[in-house]
Amino acid sequence: MSAPSGRASAGEPSGFAPLAELQALERDHAIATYVRNPVQFVRGSACRLWDEDGNEYLDFLAGISVLNVGHCHPRVVAAVREQAGLLTHVTNLYYTGPAMRLSAALARGSLGGKVFLCNSGAEANEAAIKLARRARPRGRIVVLRDAFHGRTYGALSATPQESKQAPFAPLVPGFDVVAKDPSALDAAVGEDTAAVLLEPIQGETGIHPVSEELLAAARAACDRTGAALIFDEIQTGMGRTGTLWAYQQTGVVPDALTTAKALGGGLPIGALVTGPRLADVLGAGDHGSTFAGGPLVCRAALEALEICSDPQLLAGVRTLGERLREGLRELPFVAAVRGRGLMVGFDLVEGLAAGDLAQRALLEQRLIVNATGPATIRLEPPLVVTAAEIDEALHRLGELVR
């Protein structure tokens, strides 16, 4: 089985700029905050992407868990096209149907409280931090070692990674970092704690599931002190782990959760979802956003949420995720495999560099994966991936190290 090639057929755009021209524009006009691979994608469908030369790629990253429904899902595309011809923006000073319907669907499909819509995962976590501090003024926020919650100042302050924080100090005060140990977490949560904020599976640092014991300890500590337990489900949510929300597999129910990434089916949107206890903490004027909850992105999100809530799709995520992990364990260069559903990370044996392997996968095998550290690869294919595509990805990975 070899990597596919050839001109893309129906729907290939015309008149796009060559890659070299884009690289020149980036060099002269774009702030250099990204290290881009030398590929320009021009079209996508389900789990496939095509570059400017018509070469076909198998996408096992989904825009970092953004395209859970796959590229250009027909239902999302149809909803966006219809809404774009009707209404795109009016501000939150007025009602629009998509925003109210999405808020109801998110609340009913999770914690049963209320929803604040925003534009991204970092914004959702900023809203969660404000919610916690509004409920317990000047309270501290407990976060876990190796967490990642975003790059805006509040979210960055909750992200205890020296390389990301140090250049931008001083940060927002009031965050306590604890080891991923139940006893340490319990000791860190007291009467002055506003919230414990954590990811059920730490994604950006290598797909590390938080233990059930630690989640239970967090719930117990918050119950003991009245602090809020907030789950960052920005990467784990929308069916990624085999249930709509990762917390639904843990036995621990948070007081609030944040979501983004896959919520918009490819469009930018985020949300803070509360349970009943915190539903009315924020009031008029406490928070806001110009673009949040716009009818265009909310129409897309309503379709994406319904697609990702399908029990048959979720069952497939669990089955296919196990198939992927089992296949990875059989590869001789894989040292360890972690994850749940189609959120999978694996470590390489000594002597292999993840960054090099990821780029070779892209350029030699036309397989899109992601290096999250010196020796760790992250795989997050669209949830519409097939068993044949799982096997195809495993074959392409195997071809890299023979």
C-alpha positions in Angstrom: 0.0 0.0 0.0 1.7 3.2 -1.1 0.8 6.9 -0.4 -1.7 8.1 -3.0 -0.9 10.9 -5.5 -2.3 12.6 -8.5 -4.4 15.6 -9.3 -7.4 16.3 -7.1 -10.5 16.1 -9.2 -13.9 17.7 -8.6 -13.9 20.8 -6.5 -10.2 21.7 -6.9 -9.9 25.4 -6.6 -8.4 27.5 -9.4 -6.1 30.5 -9.2 -4.6 29.8 -5.8 -1.1 31.1 -5.1 1.8 28.7 -5.3 3.5 27.6 -2.1 6.6 29.6 -2.7 4.6 32.8 -3.0 2.8 32.1 0.3 6.2 31.5 1.9 7.4 34.8 0.7 4.3 36.6 1.9 4.7 34.9 5.3 8.4 36.0 5.5 7.6 39.6 4.7 4.2 40.1 6.3 3.2 37.5 8.9 4.4 37.5 12.5 6.5 34.3 12.9 4.6 32.6 15.7 4.2 29.3 13.8 6.6 26.8 12.3 4.8 25.7 9.2 5.4 22.6 7.2 6.1 23.1 3.5 2.7 22.1 2.3 -0.3 24.1 1.1 -3.7 22.4 1.5 -6.4 23.5 -0.9 -9.3 21.0 -0.4 -10.6 18.6 2.2 -13.2 15.9 2.5 -13.9 13.6 5.5 -10.4 12.2 6.5 -8.6 13.4 3.3 -6.8 16.5 2.3 -5.3 17.6 -1.0 -2.4 19.9 -1.6 -1.8 22.4 -4.5 -0.3 19.7 -6.7 -3.3 17.4 -6.2 -1.5 15.0 -3.8 -3.9 13.2 -1.4 -3.1 13.0 2.3 -4.7 11.0 5.1 -5.5 13.3 8.0 -4.9 11.8 11.5 -4.8 15.2 13.3 -8.1 16.8 12.3 -6.8 20.3 12.8 -5.8 19.2 16.4 -9.2 17.7 17.2 -11.2 20.5 15.4 -12.6 18.4 12.5 -14.3 15.7 14.6 -17.0 15.6 11.9 -14.4 15.4 9.2 -13.4 18.0 6.6 -16.4 19.8 4.9 -19.1 17.6 6.4 -22.1 18.1 4.0 -24.5 19.0 6.8 -22.2 21.6 8.2 -21.5 23.0 4.8 -25.2 23.2 3.9 -26.0 24.9 7.3 -23.2 27.5 6.8 -24.2 28.3 3.2 -27.9 28.8 4.2 -27.1 30.9 7.2 -24.5 33.0 5.4 -27.3 34.1 3.0 -29.7 35.0 5.9 -27.8 36.6 8.8 -24.2 36.5 10.0 -24.0 39.0 12.8 -26.2 41.3 14.9 -24.5 41.5 18.4 -25.7 39.9 21.6 -27.9 42.9 22.3 -30.6 41.0 20.3 -31.8 37.5 20.0 -30.9 35.0 17.3 -32.3 31.5 17.1 -29.0 29.6 16.5 -27.4 31.0 19.7 -30.3 30.2 21.9 -30.8 26.7 20.4 -27.1 25.9 20.7 -27.1 27.0 24.4 -30.1 24.8 25.1 -28.5 21.8 23.3 -25.2 22.1 25.1 -26.8 22.4 28.5 -29.3 19.6 28.0 -26.5 17.3 26.6 -24.2 17.8 29.5 -24.5 19.4 32.9 -28.0 20.8 32.8 -27.1 24.4 33.8 -26.5 27.4 31.5 -24.0 28.3 28.8 -21.8 31.3 27.9 -20.8 31.2 24.2 -17.5 32.6 23.1 -14.9 32.3 20.2 -12.2 29.8 21.3 -11.0 27.4 23.9 -8.8 30.0 25.6 -11.8 32.3 25.9 -13.9 29.6 27.3 -11.3 29.0 30.0 -11.1 32.7 30.7 -14.8 32.7 31.2 -14.5 29.7 33.6 -11.8 31.5 35.6 -14.0 34.6 35.9 -17.0 32.4 36.9 -15.0 30.7 39.7 -13.7 34.0 41.0 -17.2 35.6 40.8 -18.5 32.7 42.9 -15.6 33.0 45.4 -14.0 36.4 45.1 -10.2 36.5 45.2 -10.2 32.7 45.4 -7.2 30.7 44.1 -7.3 28.3 41.2 -5.6 24.9 41.5 -4.2 23.4 38.3 -2.3 20.3 37.6 1.4 19.9 36.5 1.8 19.6 32.7 -1.6 21.2 32.1 -2.4 23.3 29.0 -5.4 25.7 29.1 -4.6 28.3 26.5 -2.4 31.3 25.6 -4.4 34.3 26.7 -3.2 35.7 30.0 -5.6 34.0 32.4 -5.4 30.7 30.5 -1.6 31.0 30.2 -1.4 31.6 34.0 -3.2 28.2 34.4 -0.7 26.5 32.1 2.4 25.6 34.2 4.9 25.3 31.4 8.0 27.4 31.8 8.8 27.8 28.1 5.3 29.2 27.5 5.0 31.3 30.7 8.5 32.8 31.3 8.6 35.2 28.3 5.4 36.9 29.3 5.8 37.3 33.1 4.4 38.7 35.3 1.3 36.5 34.9 -2.1 36.6 36.5 -1.6 35.8 40.2 -3.6 33.3 42.3 -2.8 29.9 40.6 -1.5 26.9 42.5 0.2 24.1 40.6 0.0 20.6 42.1 1.5 17.2 41.2 -0.8 14.7 39.7 -1.3 13.0 43.0 -4.6 12.7 44.9 -3.0 13.5 48.3 -1.2 16.6 46.9 -4.3 17.8 45.3 -6.4 17.3 48.4 -3.9 19.2 50.5 -3.8 22.1 48.0 -7.6 22.7 48.1 -8.8 24.8 51.0 -11.4 27.4 52.0 -9.6 30.0 49.8 -9.8 27.9 46.7 -12.2 29.1 44.0 -11.8 26.2 41.6 -9.8 23.2 40.5 -9.3 23.4 36.8 -8.1 20.3 34.9 -8.2 18.3 31.7 -9.6 14.8 32.0 -6.9 13.9 29.5 -3.9 16.2 29.1 -3.6 16.6 25.4 -0.9 19.1 24.5 1.7 17.5 26.7 1.3 14.0 25.1 -2.2 12.5 25.7 -2.0 11.6 29.4 -5.3 10.5 31.0 -5.7 11.8 34.5 -6.3 8.9 36.8 -9.8 8.1 38.2 -8.4 8.4 41.7 -7.2 11.9 41.0 -10.5 13.0 39.5 -12.4 11.5 42.5 -10.0 13.3 44.8 -10.7 16.6 43.0 -14.4 16.1 43.3 -14.2 15.3 47.0 -11.9 18.2 47.7 -14.3 20.6 45.9 -17.3 19.2 47.8 -15.4 19.6 51.1 -14.5 23.2 50.5 -17.2 24.5 48.2 -14.7 25.1 45.4 -15.9 24.6 41.8 -14.6 21.6 39.8 -14.1 22.7 36.2 -13.2 20.3 33.4 -11.3 21.6 30.4 -12.9 19.5 27.7 -11.7 21.6 24.8 -9.8 18.7 23.3 -11.6 15.8 24.9 -15.1 16.9 24.2 -17.4 16.5 21.2 -17.1 12.7 21.1 -13.3 12.5 20.9 -13.0 9.9 23.7 -16.0 7.8 22.7 -18.7 9.6 24.7 -19.9 13.1 24.0 -17.9 14.4 27.0 -14.9 12.7 28.6 -16.3 13.1 32.1 -19.2 10.7 31.2 -16.7 7.9 31.3 -15.1 8.8 34.7 -17.9 8.7 37.2 -17.1 12.3 38.2 -19.4 15.1 37.3 -17.8 18.6 37.2 -19.5 21.8 38.2 -18.7 23.3 34.8 -16.9 22.4 31.6 -15.3 24.3 28.8 -15.5 23.2 25.1 -14.3 24.6 21.8 -12.2 23.0 19.0 -14.6 20.5 17.4 -17.8 22.4 18.5 -18.0 24.5 15.4 -17.4 21.7 12.8 -14.4 23.7 11.6 -15.5 27.2 12.5 -14.2 29.1 15.6 -16.5 28.9 18.6 -16.2 28.0 22.3 -18.4 27.6 25.3 -18.5 27.6 29.1 -21.2 25.2 30.3 -22.2 25.1 33.9 -24.1 22.8 36.1 -27.1 24.1 38.1 -25.0 25.3 41.1 -23.1 27.8 39.0 -25.7 28.6 36.4 -26.6 32.1 37.7 -23.3 33.2 39.2 -22.5 35.6 36.3 -24.9 38.4 35.7 -25.5 41.2 33.3 -22.3 43.0 32.4 -20.0 40.5 34.1 -18.7 39.1 30.8 -19.2 39.6 27.1 -17.7 39.2 23.6 -18.5 41.0 20.4 -18.5 38.0 18.1 -19.6 35.3 20.5 -22.6 33.3 19.6 -23.0 34.7 16.1 -25.6 32.9 14.1 -23.2 31.6 11.4 -20.9 29.7 13.7 -23.8 28.6 15.9 -25.6 27.0 12.9 -22.4 25.1 12.2 -22.1 24.1 15.9 -25.7 22.8 16.1 -25.0 20.4 13.2 -21.6 19.4 14.6 -23.1 18.7 18.0 -25.9 16.6 16.6 -23.5 14.6 14.5 -21.0 14.0 17.4 -23.9 13.0 19.7 -24.9 10.0 17.5 -24.6 6.8 19.6 -23.5 4.8 16.6 -20.7 7.2 15.9 -19.6 7.2 19.5 -19.6 3.4 19.7 -17.4 3.4 16.5 -15.0 5.9 18.2 -14.5 3.4 21.0 -14.0 0.4 18.8 -11.8 2.2 16.2 -9.7 3.7 19.0 -8.9 0.3 20.4 -8.1 -0.9 16.9 -5.6 2.0 16.5 -4.0 1.5 19.9 -3.6 -2.3 19.3 -2.0 -1.6 15.9 0.4 0.9 17.3 1.5 -1.6 20.0 2.6 -3.9 17.2 4.9 -1.4 15.6 8.5 -2.1 16.7 9.5 1.5 17.2 6.6 2.3 19.6 7.6 2.2 23.3 4.2 3.1 24.9 0.7 3.9 23.8 -1.9 6.0 25.7 -5.3 7.4 25.2 -9.0 6.9 25.0 -11.3 6.7 22.0 -9.7 8.4 19.1 -7.4 10.6 21.3 -4.2 8.6 21.1 -0.5 9.3 21.9 2.5 7.1 21.6 6.1 7.3 22.6 9.0 6.4 20.4 11.9 4.1 21.3 15.2 5.8 22.1 17.0 7.2 19.1 13.9 8.4 17.2 12.8 12.0 17.2 9.1 12.7 17.1 9.4 16.0 15.1 11.5 14.3 12.4 9.1 11.3 12.3 6.0 13.6 12.0 7.5 15.6 9.1 8.6 12.4 7.3 5.1 11.0 7.7 3.8 14.2 6.1 6.3 14.4 3.2 7.0 10.7 2.5 3.8 9.0 3.4 1.3 11.8 3.2 0.0 11.0 6.6 -0.7 14.0 8.9 0.3 13.4 12.6 1.6 15.7 15.3 4.7 15.7 17.6 3.8 16.9 21.1 7.2 16.5 22.5 10.7 15.2 21.7 9.5 11.5 21.7 5.7 11.6 21.5 3.3 11.5 18.5 -0.3 12.5 18.8 -3.1 11.0 16.6 -6.6 12.5 16.5 -8.3 11.5 13.3 -11.8 12.7 12.4 -14.4 10.6 14.2 -15.8 9.6 10.8 -12.6 7.6 10.1 -13.1 4.0 8.9 -11.4 0.8 9.9 -9.7 0.7 6.5 -8.3 4.2 7.1 -7.0 3.1 10.6 -5.2 0.2 9.0 -3.9 2.5 6.2 -2.4 4.9 8.7 -0.8 2.1 10.6 0.8 0.8 7.4 2.1 4.3 6.5 3.6 4.7 10.0 5.2 1.3 9.7 6.8 2.3 6.3 8.7 5.1 8.1 10.9 2.8 10.2 11.8 -0.5 8.5 
